[in-house]
């Protein structure tokens, strides 16, 4: 599903009159979650899931087939853990 299709789905599901209103709602949600994660806060939507930022440790390794090595720095990455209700709904869709 691409963004345009998702906007239409949100419009129908949310009862929005126009696609612009639905797109605005999606943008507001994503910006709010992004702002919370940047502030290192967790967003918990009961039944849907949790959005959180966690530290990913840097690593080092060797490039296959060469003698070159590389290393990456520690960084913060977004994580999503689905809630039970979401897991159950997806599992029932088989």
N, C-alpha and C positions, 0 to 999 in steps of 0.2 A: 504494500500500500504506500503510495507516495503522499506528499504533503497535501496536495489538492484533494485527493480522495479522503484523507483523514479530516480535513476541514469540513467536507460535506458530511462525514459521519458525525462529527461533533455538532454540526448545525442541526442535524436530525435528532440526535440523542439529547442535546441540551435545549432544544426548543428555540434556538436562535432564529431570528427573522431573516438575517442575511448571512452570507459567507464571510463578510467583513467582520461582523460581530463574533462569529465563531473563531476566525483567525486571530482577532484581538484577544479572545479568551485564552487561546493556545499560547500566544506570545507572552501574555501576562503570567501564565503558569510556568512556562519554561524560564522566564526571567527571574521569577521569584525563587524557584528551586536553585537556579544558578547562583543568585545572590546569597542564599542560605549556605550553599556548599562552599562558596568562596570565603564566607565568614566562619567556616569550619563547624557549621551547625548541621544537625541531622533533621531531615524532613520525614515525618512518619504519617502515612495515610492509612489508618486502620482498615484492614481487609485488602488493601491494594498493595502496599509495600513500603519500604524505607529507602530513602536516598541518603547517602552519606559520602563524605570524602575520607579517604584513608591514604596512609603513606605507603608508597610502593618503594621498596628498597632497591637501590641501584645494583647492577650486576656487572660482571665482567665475563668475557668468553673469548673464544677463538673463532675466526672466520674459517669455515670449512674449506679445505683445499689449499689454504695458504698458511703462512706463519704469522699473519696479522692478528692482533688482539684488539679488543674494544672494551670499553667500560661505559656504563650509564650512571647518571646521578640519581639520587633519591628524588622522588617527586610525589605530589599529591594527585590522586586519581579519583574520579567519581565511581561510586559503586551503587548498585541497586539490588535489594533483596526483596523478592516478591512475597506478599502476604499469603496466608492460607486460603483465603477466599479466591484470590486470583489464581493460585496454583490449582485449586479444585475446579474452577471454571474452565481453565485451559485443558486440564486432564479429562474433563467430561466431554470435550469437543471432539474426541476421536471418532 
